[in-house]
Amino acid sequence: MARIDDILTRKQPLLQVFLDNVHNSQNLSTIIRTADAVGVLDIFYATPSNETLRIHKTITQGAHRWTHRHRVSDADTVKFLKQKKQEGFQVVVTHLEERAVNFREVDYTKPTLIVMGNEKEGVSDEIIAEATDVIVIPMQGMVQSLNVSVATALILYEAERQLDNAGMYARPQISLKKRKEIKDAWVHRDTIARKSKGTIALEFKEEVINL
């Protein structure tokens, strides 16, 4: 219980991740683990067929239990990004183009949604059009791209560095009332799973968002 209280005081609700058609479930699981490590609470993703991606527990090492997953309908991704901007989020999209800046130049202490593209085509033109900032990770070798889970980790840890320097892990970013709601839900989930003796999966259910 004390551990849950502790991590909730360091969660960063205004640092979020959206995965645009990342179809590899192992990449998703790796990203979930990294996101939890830097205090991300909410992870959003869309798939072309609107299918729920499998979570590999050997990869997440339990991190999926302490983050919230939301699947956005593929047809609603642009609406979703517009809504996030209306909520005050900057939409930071990874994409190689002329206006792109080094990922370290973005101010991640602002409410930020980091958008990562799929493993083959990257992000769609429609999503790029909604970008507040377009970023790239500098590449000094022959290869001009990184695995999406590695790229996400680099960006998230730059965000973590900035947030830590700003003291945002030292003071709760989630209200006491909301922290209690999340804690109660997590404790209830774990209690039900324990009493079921394994017949109920120990996992937070995924929210499906249809806008």
C-alpha positions, 0 to 999 in steps of 0.5 A, a space after each residue: 500500500 505504501 509503495 502504491 502511494 509512493 508511485 502515485 505521488 510521482 506519476 506524471 499525468 501530463 506526460 502521455 504516449 500515443 502509438 499510431 498503428 504500432 502493430 508489434 505487441 512486443 514493442 507495445 509491451 516494452 514501451 509500457 515498461 519504459 513508460 511506467 519507469 518514467 512515471 507515465 500513467 496513460 498510454 494510448 494506441 490505435 491499430 489498423 484493424 482496431 484489435 487489442 494487442 497482447 501484453 507480454 508479461 515477461 516483457 512488462 515485468 508487471 508494469 502494465 498493472 501500474 499504467 492505464 491503456 486506452 485503445 483509440 479507434 483507428 478512424 478517430 485518431 485525428 479527432 483524438 489528437 484535436 481533443 488533446 490539443 483542446 485539453 492543452 497538450 502539445 502534440 509531439 510527433 516523431 517524423 523526419 522532415 525539414 521542420 523537425 527539431 532535435 527531440 531534446 529541444 522540446 519543453 516536456 514540462 508542458 502537458 505533452 502527448 508523444 506520438 510514435 509511428 508504426 514500425 514500417 511507415 511511421 506516422 500518417 500525413 493526417 497525424 503530422 498535420 496535427 503536430 504541435 512539434 515534429 521531432 527527430 533523434 539524431 543519427 550519426 551512422 548509416 542506419 537512419 531509424 531506431 526500433 520504435 521502443 528504443 526511440 520512445 525510451 530515448 524521448 521519454 528519458 529526456 522528458 524525465 530529465 526535464 521533469 526531474 530538473 523542474 522538481 515535478 517528481 518531488 511534488 504530486 501532480 495528481 490530486 489526492 482525491 484522484 490518487 485515492 480513486 486510482 489506488 482503490 481501483 488497483 487494490 480492488 483489482 489485486 484483491 479480486 485476483 488474489 481471492 480468485 486464486 488465478 482464475 481472474 487475470 491480474 491485469 487492469 482492463 483496457 479502455 476503448 475510446 470511441 470519439 
